[in-house]
């Protein structure tokens, strides 16, 4: 496999960072905090965000021609997750990772 472009590499790294932030925050911070942190819609969104980020990274790593479509969806879900985590509060690292990932994925989606 050829090496990914610098732009794609930044996006892969942002996706993997967001995957780690969302999944780790959901499984540790949210489950421990309870309340709004474990509302089904919020919790599902965080897990969906982590999974689309991981999937986007995989599509780029395998140089799939479909990565632009996956990245477009990833950006949308990341933005929604960032907004919801910000609404609930106390998840700044997740909000930041989601916003960074959304920005990089928008670039990849064109």
C-alpha positions in Angstrom: 0.0 0.0 0.0 1.2 3.5 -0.8 1.5 5.8 2.1 -1.6 8.0 2.7 -1.3 11.7 1.8 -0.5 14.1 4.7 -4.1 15.3 4.7 -5.5 11.7 4.8 -3.0 10.8 7.6 -4.2 13.8 9.6 -7.8 12.6 9.1 -7.0 9.0 10.1 -5.3 10.3 13.3 -8.2 12.6 14.1 -10.7 9.7 13.6 -8.7 7.3 15.8 -8.4 10.0 18.5 -12.1 10.6 18.4 -12.9 6.9 18.5 -10.7 6.6 21.6 -12.2 9.8 23.2 -15.9 8.9 22.5 -15.7 5.2 23.4 -13.5 5.8 26.4 -15.6 8.6 27.7 -18.9 6.7 27.2 -17.6 3.5 28.9 -15.9 5.2 31.8 -17.1 8.7 32.5 -20.7 8.4 31.3 -21.4 5.0 32.8 -19.9 6.1 36.1 -21.7 9.5 36.1 -25.2 8.3 35.2 -28.1 10.8 34.8 -28.0 12.6 31.5 -24.7 10.9 30.6 -26.5 7.6 30.3 -29.7 8.7 28.5 -30.2 6.2 25.7 -30.1 8.8 22.9 -26.9 10.4 24.2 -25.2 7.1 24.9 -26.1 5.6 21.5 -24.9 8.7 19.8 -21.5 8.5 21.5 -21.1 4.8 20.6 -22.3 5.5 17.0 -19.7 8.3 16.8 -16.9 6.1 18.0 -17.8 3.4 15.5 -18.1 5.7 12.5 -14.8 7.2 13.4 -13.1 3.8 13.6 -14.8 2.8 10.3 -13.7 6.0 8.6 -10.1 5.4 9.6 -10.4 1.8 8.3 -11.7 3.0 4.9 -8.9 5.4 4.5 -6.3 2.9 5.7 -7.5 0.4 3.0 -7.6 3.2 0.4 -11.2 2.5 -0.3 -12.8 4.7 -3.0 -15.8 5.0 -0.7 -13.9 6.8 2.1 -15.3 10.2 1.0 -18.9 9.0 1.6 -18.0 7.5 5.0 -16.0 10.7 6.0 -19.0 12.9 5.1 -21.3 10.9 7.4 -18.6 10.8 10.1 -18.3 14.6 10.0 -22.1 14.9 10.5 -22.2 12.4 13.4 -19.1 13.9 15.1 -20.7 17.4 15.0 -23.9 16.1 16.5 -22.0 14.2 19.2 -19.9 17.3 20.0 -23.0 19.4 20.4 -24.7 16.8 22.6 -21.6 16.3 24.8 -21.3 20.0 25.2 -25.0 20.3 26.1 -24.6 17.7 28.9 -21.2 19.1 30.0 -18.1 17.8 31.6 -16.8 16.1 28.5 -14.4 18.7 27.0 -11.9 16.2 25.6 -14.7 14.4 23.7 -16.2 17.6 22.4 -12.7 18.7 21.2 -11.9 15.4 19.5 -15.3 15.3 17.8 -14.9 18.8 16.4 -11.4 18.1 15.2 -12.5 14.9 13.5 -15.5 16.6 11.9 -13.2 19.3 10.5 -10.7 16.8 9.1 -13.5 14.5 7.7 -15.1 17.4 5.9 -11.8 18.1 4.2 -11.6 14.5 3.1 -15.2 14.4 1.9 -14.5 17.3 -0.4 
